[in-house]
């Protein structure tokens, strides 16, 4: 069995996918790289096949009809043979020194009678166009370089949500929770991270900047204008996560608090984008989303409403909206996202 499977979903990625692939090749035969060609119309398939031919013991090219990012992740999980599973988007890359250290830890965990369920590392926003980068770490929330449980974690800052960029799951955990992301839907990486959390019992945090998250392409899904244009998909994902989670079924108070914080973040993102668009239709969608949360999961609504962000997001006054949008602009400058 391979120690780690890295799936690289690719759609028309020919101009940048090689950087992602090359950043992984320091992993030797302990890793498996699955290049998932999601119905690309450029030379992605050719590049994938060339890499498979060159590194037959490490790389496998998988070609499929277009189903979107989530479906590519599903395909990677279906074919994964590694004990652990990681997703690397085709326009991003790994820091090679950090990757070597991560693999050393995963190798040692693979030999334990009870291997850890989740490994967390830092990730870095790389806004190349303006020469800025911002590392997001978890050192104030998690013990470093030891096995721990949810009871050992501290408080997560708003910036410290565990994202697809920072998480490596044990493959069996993802399969046991019946993870299957919806097709032709953006922002499903949130479901990927969120759904398995109650199945996770043991964790390990390494304070290294492994994942380099490229920000700046005009067609990128996290581009603000594109996010507003795809707001229905953001709302769809948020509703799926609401349906997945019942805080009364989570025994660990700290896990419950974290998952509620994550849902609050999702509600916040949707609310901010709907307010920024400032159309009557989208303002109505904001109210409908909060009504959905209230009607579908009253316990969760009450938990979210206890948080400062939850209270702020429901302020319908002019001043309230001003506070929300000003806070968003400040966060954008600090954390260099979008």
LUMDOMAR-682520 format. One record per residue (C-alpha): x, y, z. Coordinates in Angstrom, 3 decimals, always signed. Layout:
residues N
> X;Y;Z
...
This chain:
residues 338
> +0.000;+0.000;+0.000
> +1.163;+3.518;-0.796
> +1.480;+5.900;+2.145
> -0.241;+8.842;+0.437
> -2.428;+9.379;-2.600
> -2.484;+12.911;-4.023
> -5.303;+13.584;-6.470
> -4.857;+16.490;-8.885
> -8.185;+17.457;-10.496
> -7.417;+19.011;-13.897
> -9.679;+20.869;-16.271
> -7.928;+22.732;-19.092
> -4.868;+22.916;-16.854
> -2.147;+22.464;-19.484
> -0.524;+25.840;-18.878
> +0.173;+25.325;-15.170
> -0.382;+21.695;-14.065
> +3.289;+20.729;-14.439
> +4.292;+22.926;-11.494
> +1.817;+21.053;-9.279
> +3.040;+17.651;-10.446
> +6.746;+18.482;-10.226
> +6.353;+19.714;-6.642
> +5.292;+16.183;-5.619
> +8.043;+14.121;-7.222
> +10.318;+14.346;-4.165
> +7.933;+11.855;-2.554
> +9.482;+8.802;-4.266
> +7.610;+5.498;-4.505
> +5.772;+6.043;-1.207
> +3.263;+8.289;-2.936
> +0.672;+7.862;-5.639
> -0.215;+10.803;-7.873
> -3.569;+10.571;-9.630
> -3.945;+13.144;-12.402
> -7.697;+13.367;-12.944
> -8.378;+14.787;-16.388
> -11.941;+16.074;-16.046
> -12.886;+16.236;-19.726
> -10.329;+18.885;-20.651
> -10.324;+20.404;-24.144
> -6.680;+21.492;-24.192
> -3.491;+19.409;-23.877
> -4.132;+18.326;-20.285
> -4.690;+14.691;-21.307
> -1.440;+14.578;-23.304
> +0.595;+16.008;-20.419
> -1.004;+13.581;-17.964
> -0.221;+10.586;-20.167
> +3.383;+11.743;-20.651
> +3.886;+11.940;-16.881
> +2.364;+8.485;-16.371
> +4.725;+7.047;-18.987
> +7.728;+8.746;-17.376
> +6.830;+7.788;-13.772
> +4.780;+4.562;-14.064
> +5.312;+3.561;-10.415
> +4.090;+6.893;-9.066
> +1.734;+8.586;-11.510
> -1.535;+7.418;-12.982
> -3.521;+9.431;-15.515
> -7.280;+9.006;-15.248
> -9.478;+10.411;-18.011
> -13.194;+11.016;-17.472
> -16.102;+13.035;-18.768
> -16.459;+16.495;-17.292
> -18.177;+16.381;-13.927
> -16.619;+19.304;-12.111
> -14.088;+19.585;-9.308
> -16.080;+17.542;-6.814
> -16.565;+14.672;-9.223
> -12.822;+14.649;-9.927
> -12.176;+14.415;-6.178
> -14.686;+11.539;-5.987
> -12.868;+9.774;-8.834
> -9.529;+10.182;-7.096
> -10.961;+8.699;-3.910
> -12.417;+5.769;-5.865
> -9.024;+4.829;-7.312
> -6.820;+5.794;-4.349
> -4.611;+3.056;-2.916
> -2.805;+5.212;-0.356
> -3.465;+5.003;+3.373
> -3.933;+8.795;+3.312
> -5.619;+11.029;+0.741
> -4.816;+14.601;-0.244
> -6.170;+16.903;-2.960
> -3.892;+19.344;-4.768
> -5.563;+21.709;-7.214
> -3.767;+21.903;-10.540
> -2.854;+25.592;-10.218
> -1.377;+25.146;-6.733
> +1.784;+23.408;-5.524
> +3.559;+21.944;-2.481
> +6.637;+23.304;-0.764
> +9.095;+20.457;-1.320
> +10.937;+20.625;+2.019
> +7.648;+20.706;+3.911
> +6.358;+17.796;+1.851
> +9.368;+15.643;+2.783
> +8.711;+16.295;+6.469
> +5.002;+15.508;+6.094
> +5.817;+12.222;+4.365
> +8.225;+11.249;+7.147
> +5.412;+11.688;+9.672
> +2.891;+9.796;+7.540
> +5.344;+6.920;+7.074
> +5.760;+6.620;+10.841
> +1.976;+6.776;+11.352
> +1.359;+4.118;+8.713
> +3.289;+1.609;+10.834
> +1.259;+2.212;+13.998
> -1.509;-0.201;+15.087
> -3.932;+2.734;+15.096
> -2.788;+5.381;+12.573
> -4.024;+8.942;+12.941
> -7.220;+9.946;+11.151
> -6.225;+13.451;+10.073
> -3.000;+15.391;+9.578
> -3.039;+19.187;+9.416
> -0.424;+21.556;+7.989
> -0.313;+25.265;+7.237
> -1.189;+26.697;+3.850
> -0.058;+29.897;+2.138
> -2.092;+32.358;+0.082
> +0.167;+33.145;-2.884
> -1.059;+36.330;-4.570
> +1.671;+36.348;-7.193
> +0.327;+39.324;-9.169
> +1.059;+41.723;-6.313
> +3.962;+39.802;-4.795
> +2.202;+39.047;-1.508
> +1.819;+35.841;+0.442
> +0.154;+35.030;+3.735
> +0.677;+31.877;+5.785
> -2.248;+30.491;+7.770
> -1.124;+28.358;+10.710
> -2.854;+26.569;+13.584
> -0.215;+26.800;+16.297
> -2.478;+28.690;+18.722
> -5.264;+26.124;+18.296
> -3.473;+22.758;+18.085
> -0.602;+20.976;+19.838
> +2.405;+20.583;+17.570
> +3.946;+17.292;+16.433
> +2.088;+14.894;+18.719
> -1.059;+12.837;+18.442
> -4.071;+14.583;+19.960
> -7.873;+14.466;+20.075
> -10.639;+17.070;+19.879
> -10.442;+17.493;+23.657
> -6.869;+18.783;+23.289
> -7.566;+21.608;+20.858
> -7.862;+25.272;+21.779
> -9.996;+28.004;+20.266
> -9.850;+28.529;+16.510
> -9.482;+32.064;+15.227
> -11.708;+33.129;+12.332
> -8.740;+32.647;+9.997
> -7.995;+29.132;+11.245
> -10.715;+27.048;+9.659
> -9.372;+23.700;+8.478
> -9.576;+23.815;+4.679
> -8.905;+21.321;+1.915
> -5.512;+23.013;+1.555
> -4.511;+22.161;+5.112
> -5.994;+18.698;+5.667
> -4.835;+15.170;+4.863
> -7.431;+12.516;+5.754
> -6.928;+8.818;+6.257
> -8.560;+7.354;+3.160
> -10.687;+4.933;+5.175
> -12.260;+7.854;+7.065
> -13.458;+9.410;+3.807
> -14.905;+6.104;+2.651
> -16.523;+5.310;+6.000
> -18.418;+8.617;+6.004
> -19.659;+7.888;+2.453
> -18.131;+11.077;+1.100
> -19.476;+11.901;-2.338
> -19.312;+15.459;-3.600
> -21.990;+16.811;-5.971
> -21.188;+17.094;-9.667
> -20.902;+20.374;-11.572
> -20.822;+22.397;-8.358
> -18.152;+24.780;-7.143
> -17.082;+25.270;-3.485
> -17.579;+21.577;-2.616
> -14.163;+21.536;-0.927
> -16.043;+22.753;+2.150
> -18.126;+19.555;+2.169
> -14.937;+17.519;+1.678
> -13.483;+18.956;+4.879
> -16.689;+19.211;+6.909
> -18.506;+15.890;+6.507
> -15.712;+13.570;+7.786
> -14.981;+15.589;+10.960
> -17.228;+13.558;+13.334
> -15.425;+10.397;+12.182
> -12.028;+11.811;+13.143
> -10.745;+10.692;+16.545
> -6.999;+11.350;+16.353
> -5.044;+14.160;+14.722
> -1.511;+15.441;+14.209
> -0.401;+18.996;+13.377
> +2.876;+19.927;+11.691
> +3.713;+23.629;+11.677
> +5.042;+23.773;+8.101
> +3.830;+25.759;+5.084
> +3.043;+22.798;+2.831
> +0.294;+23.964;+0.493
> +0.831;+26.994;-1.741
> -2.574;+28.321;-2.738
> -2.364;+30.420;-5.914
> -4.656;+33.464;-5.995
> -5.032;+35.767;-8.967
> -6.394;+34.129;-12.107
> -9.370;+36.018;-13.478
> -11.297;+32.782;-14.085
> -10.575;+31.424;-10.603
> -13.584;+30.189;-8.615
> -12.632;+32.357;-5.622
> -12.541;+35.541;-7.702
> -15.110;+37.796;-6.011
> -17.073;+38.630;-9.168
> -17.214;+34.966;-10.133
> -18.322;+33.995;-6.629
> -21.203;+36.465;-6.823
> -22.117;+35.095;-10.246
> -22.098;+31.578;-8.786
> -23.819;+32.504;-5.547
> -26.507;+29.842;-6.045
> -23.799;+27.179;-5.905
> -22.326;+28.688;-2.740
> -25.806;+28.616;-1.186
> -26.338;+25.029;-2.370
> -23.130;+23.883;-0.659
> -24.016;+25.754;+2.524
> -27.450;+24.106;+2.633
> -25.903;+20.653;+2.124
> -23.629;+21.309;+5.101
> -26.578;+22.488;+7.197
> -28.381;+19.236;+6.375
> -25.312;+17.170;+7.286
> -24.830;+18.586;+10.756
> -26.850;+18.260;+13.947
> -24.941;+19.635;+16.959
> -27.000;+17.479;+19.343
> -25.394;+14.375;+17.775
> -21.797;+15.499;+18.422
> -20.447;+14.337;+21.791
> -17.289;+16.438;+21.879
> -18.049;+20.004;+22.931
> -14.938;+21.293;+21.183
> -15.760;+19.560;+17.921
> -19.312;+20.859;+18.133
> -18.021;+24.381;+18.706
> -15.631;+24.109;+15.763
> -18.206;+22.720;+13.342
> -20.642;+25.454;+14.354
> -17.898;+28.019;+13.705
> -17.334;+26.509;+10.261
> -21.047;+26.731;+9.405
> -21.063;+30.309;+10.665
> -18.195;+31.076;+8.284
> -20.157;+29.565;+5.391
> -23.233;+31.607;+6.279
> -21.016;+34.693;+6.517
> -19.470;+34.190;+3.062
> -22.888;+33.789;+1.431
> -24.326;+36.756;+3.316
> -21.440;+39.078;+2.416
> -21.564;+38.179;-1.281
> -25.337;+38.605;-1.419
> -25.037;+42.006;+0.270
> -22.226;+43.093;-2.071
> -24.330;+42.270;-5.128
> -27.079;+44.427;-3.598
> -29.849;+43.261;-5.920
> -33.374;+42.731;-4.667
> -33.220;+39.104;-5.788
> -30.022;+38.400;-3.880
> -31.118;+40.252;-0.752
> -34.178;+38.000;-0.757
> -31.864;+34.987;-1.129
> -29.986;+36.117;+1.983
> -33.196;+36.112;+4.011
> -34.210;+32.764;+2.525
> -30.867;+31.189;+3.489
> -31.172;+32.274;+7.106
> -34.791;+31.091;+7.166
> -33.604;+27.744;+5.784
> -31.118;+27.379;+8.632
> -33.782;+28.307;+11.180
> -36.406;+25.918;+9.808
> -34.142;+22.941;+8.998
> -31.993;+22.908;+12.096
> -33.226;+25.033;+14.976
> -30.481;+23.820;+17.324
> -27.803;+24.837;+14.827
> -29.479;+28.172;+14.156
> -29.430;+28.943;+17.872
> -25.764;+27.941;+18.121
> -24.809;+30.125;+15.140
> -26.878;+32.999;+16.457
> -24.887;+32.953;+19.707
> -21.703;+33.886;+17.857
> -20.748;+37.484;+17.152
> -20.553;+36.788;+13.414
> -23.951;+35.140;+13.469
> -25.492;+38.191;+15.135
> -23.743;+40.595;+12.760
> -24.830;+38.736;+9.624
> -28.496;+39.222;+10.492
> -28.313;+42.969;+11.047
> -30.601;+44.423;+8.370
> -29.973;+48.086;+9.140
> -27.814;+50.340;+6.965
> -25.197;+50.518;+9.736
> -25.253;+46.744;+10.131
> -24.588;+46.202;+6.434
> -21.805;+48.793;+6.554
> -20.131;+46.945;+9.447
> -20.378;+43.605;+7.620
> -18.890;+44.879;+4.359
> -16.172;+46.908;+6.093
> -15.155;+43.843;+8.108
> -14.988;+41.799;+4.917
> -12.772;+44.393;+3.178
> -10.409;+44.492;+6.163
> -10.146;+40.696;+6.295
> -9.448;+40.614;+2.576
> -6.484;+42.973;+3.040
> -5.118;+41.095;+6.050
> -5.386;+37.560;+4.690
> -4.764;+38.347;+0.993
> -7.600;+36.115;-0.260
> -9.668;+36.673;-3.483
